[in-house]
Amino acid sequence: MLTAEYKREHFAGMIDNGVEIFAKPGEMDVQCLNLGKVYESYWEFPAWIREKLTEDLYKSPIALKTLKKNWKHLLVDEYPKQHAYCKYGGLDTNPDIDVDGNMGHSEFFDCGRRGKCKSEGKLCCVMQVKFGVLTKTEIEIIRMVIMPDKLIAEKLEISVTTVLTHWQNIRRKTGFRSKIEIAVFATKKGMIKWTW
């Protein structure tokens, strides 16, 4: 039996039938880890994983409509791959498909198109947290957690009062009380990268 601590420190699919999907920013293909093997391309994934991703896409009419409208260059067979890239592209310790075959929640993935993509928030992360869903602005603010609120306000062209309201909402939705807890959460989710 795997302990909770061991599971937190390892990726799904390293030693079990869970699946971790991930992508490199700018590369429009996804990879996955399952039963200790890394599949380098969506088209190499085991059929059951591709089927789960297709089912997941067709449960989201907004995502399907967005792909048809904004991704006209894609063939219909490529929709699940793009959906997986946008929704599950981040590498984290939460399984994208757990050992029982259940789909995980969308996760943060900075594909390099954030802020410019017409599909933002429709295909990619509307991020599910403990007590709700983080908005696009809340995600932006979390990514700047180490900056003073005044600087965040200037960067987003909003008032400091509005930034403080967003922090209140972020704390309520995540259940975290301090910016340190939020920074740890954001680091684990791949929302911020630390350079030393």
C-alpha positions in Angstrom: 0.0 0.0 0.0 1.4 3.4 -1.0 1.5 6.0 1.8 -0.1 9.5 1.2 3.4 11.0 1.6 4.9 8.7 -1.1 2.0 9.6 -3.5 2.5 13.3 -3.0 6.2 13.1 -3.9 5.7 11.0 -7.1 3.9 11.5 -10.4 0.9 9.4 -11.3 1.8 6.6 -13.6 5.4 6.1 -12.3 4.5 2.8 -10.7 0.8 2.5 -11.1 -1.9 2.7 -13.8 -2.6 6.4 -13.1 -1.8 8.8 -15.8 0.1 12.1 -15.7 -0.2 14.2 -18.9 2.3 16.9 -19.6 3.6 19.2 -22.4 6.4 21.5 -23.2 5.3 25.1 -23.8 5.2 25.9 -27.5 5.1 22.3 -28.6 1.6 21.4 -29.5 1.8 17.7 -28.6 1.4 16.0 -25.2 3.2 13.3 -23.5 2.1 11.0 -20.7 3.4 8.8 -18.0 1.6 5.5 -17.4 2.9 2.2 -15.8 6.4 3.6 -15.6 6.6 4.4 -19.3 6.7 7.8 -21.0 4.7 8.1 -24.2 6.3 10.8 -26.3 3.3 11.7 -28.4 -0.5 11.7 -28.0 -0.7 9.2 -30.9 1.4 6.8 -29.0 -0.8 6.8 -25.9 -2.6 3.5 -25.1 -6.0 3.4 -26.7 -7.8 3.5 -23.3 -6.1 6.8 -22.4 -7.0 8.4 -25.8 -10.6 7.2 -25.3 -10.8 8.7 -21.8 -9.5 12.1 -23.1 -12.1 11.9 -26.0 -14.9 11.2 -23.4 -13.6 14.1 -21.3 -13.7 16.5 -24.2 -17.2 15.5 -25.3 -18.5 16.1 -21.7 -17.5 19.8 -22.2 -19.7 21.5 -24.8 -17.9 24.8 -24.3 -14.5 23.2 -25.0 -15.8 21.4 -28.1 -17.5 24.6 -29.4 -14.3 26.5 -28.8 -12.2 24.0 -30.7 -14.6 24.1 -33.7 -14.6 27.9 -33.7 -11.0 28.9 -32.8 -9.0 25.9 -34.0 -10.3 25.5 -37.5 -6.9 24.2 -38.8 -7.3 21.0 -36.6 -8.9 17.8 -37.8 -11.7 16.6 -35.6 -9.5 13.6 -34.5 -7.0 16.1 -33.2 -9.5 17.8 -30.8 -8.9 15.5 -27.9 -5.1 16.0 -28.2 -5.5 19.8 -28.1 -8.0 19.6 -25.3 -5.5 17.5 -23.3 -2.7 19.9 -24.0 -4.7 22.9 -22.8 -6.4 21.3 -19.8 -3.8 18.9 -18.5 -0.5 20.1 -19.9 1.1 21.0 -16.6 3.3 18.5 -14.8 2.2 18.1 -11.2 1.7 15.4 -8.6 -2.1 15.2 -9.1 -3.1 12.4 -11.5 -4.8 13.5 -14.7 -6.4 10.1 -14.7 -6.4 8.2 -11.4 -5.8 4.4 -11.0 -9.6 3.9 -11.1 -9.9 5.7 -14.4 -11.4 9.0 -13.0 -10.4 12.2 -14.8 -8.7 14.9 -12.7 -9.4 18.6 -12.6 -7.9 21.0 -15.0 -4.5 22.4 -14.0 -2.4 25.4 -14.6 -0.2 25.2 -17.6 1.6 28.2 -19.0 1.7 27.3 -22.7 3.2 30.7 -23.7 -0.1 31.9 -25.2 -1.8 33.1 -22.0 -3.3 36.6 -22.4 -3.3 36.2 -26.2 -5.3 33.1 -26.8 -9.0 33.3 -27.8 -9.6 30.0 -26.1 -8.2 31.0 -22.7 -10.5 29.9 -19.9 -12.5 27.7 -22.3 -10.0 25.0 -23.1 -7.4 25.7 -20.4 -7.5 26.0 -16.8 -10.4 27.4 -15.0 -8.6 26.1 -11.9 -10.6 24.0 -9.4 -9.5 24.5 -5.8 -10.9 23.4 -2.5 -13.8 25.8 -2.3 -14.4 27.0 -5.8 -12.8 27.9 -9.1 -10.0 30.5 -9.5 -10.7 33.2 -12.1 -8.1 34.3 -14.8 -7.3 37.4 -12.8 -6.9 35.4 -9.5 -4.5 33.1 -11.3 -2.5 36.1 -12.5 -2.4 37.5 -9.0 -1.3 34.2 -7.5 1.6 34.1 -10.1 2.8 37.4 -8.7 2.5 36.4 -5.0 6.0 37.5 -4.2 5.4 41.0 -5.4 4.0 43.8 -3.3 0.3 44.5 -3.8 1.0 48.0 -5.1 3.2 46.6 -7.9 0.6 43.9 -8.7 -2.0 46.7 -9.0 0.2 48.7 -11.4 1.0 45.7 -13.5 -2.7 44.7 -13.9 -3.8 48.3 -14.1 -6.3 47.9 -11.2 -6.5 49.5 -7.8 -4.7 48.2 -4.7 -8.2 47.8 -3.1 -9.2 45.5 -6.0 -6.0 43.4 -5.5 -6.8 43.1 -1.8 -10.3 41.9 -2.7 -8.9 39.3 -5.1 -6.5 38.1 -2.3 -9.6 37.7 0.0 -11.4 35.7 -2.7 -8.2 33.6 -3.3 -7.9 32.8 0.4 -11.6 31.9 0.7 -11.5 29.7 -2.4 -8.2 27.9 -1.5 -8.6 27.8 2.2 -5.1 29.2 2.7 -4.6 32.0 5.2 -1.2 33.4 4.2 0.7 34.4 1.1 3.3 31.8 2.1 0.8 29.0 1.9 -0.4 30.4 -1.5 3.1 30.5 -2.8 3.8 26.9 -1.8 0.5 25.9 -3.5 1.4 27.9 -6.6 4.8 26.3 -6.7 3.4 22.8 -6.4 0.9 23.5 -9.2 3.7 24.9 -11.5 2.1 28.3 -11.5 5.4 30.0 -10.5 8.9 28.8 -11.1 11.7 29.8 -8.7 15.1 30.6 -10.2 18.1 30.6 -7.8 
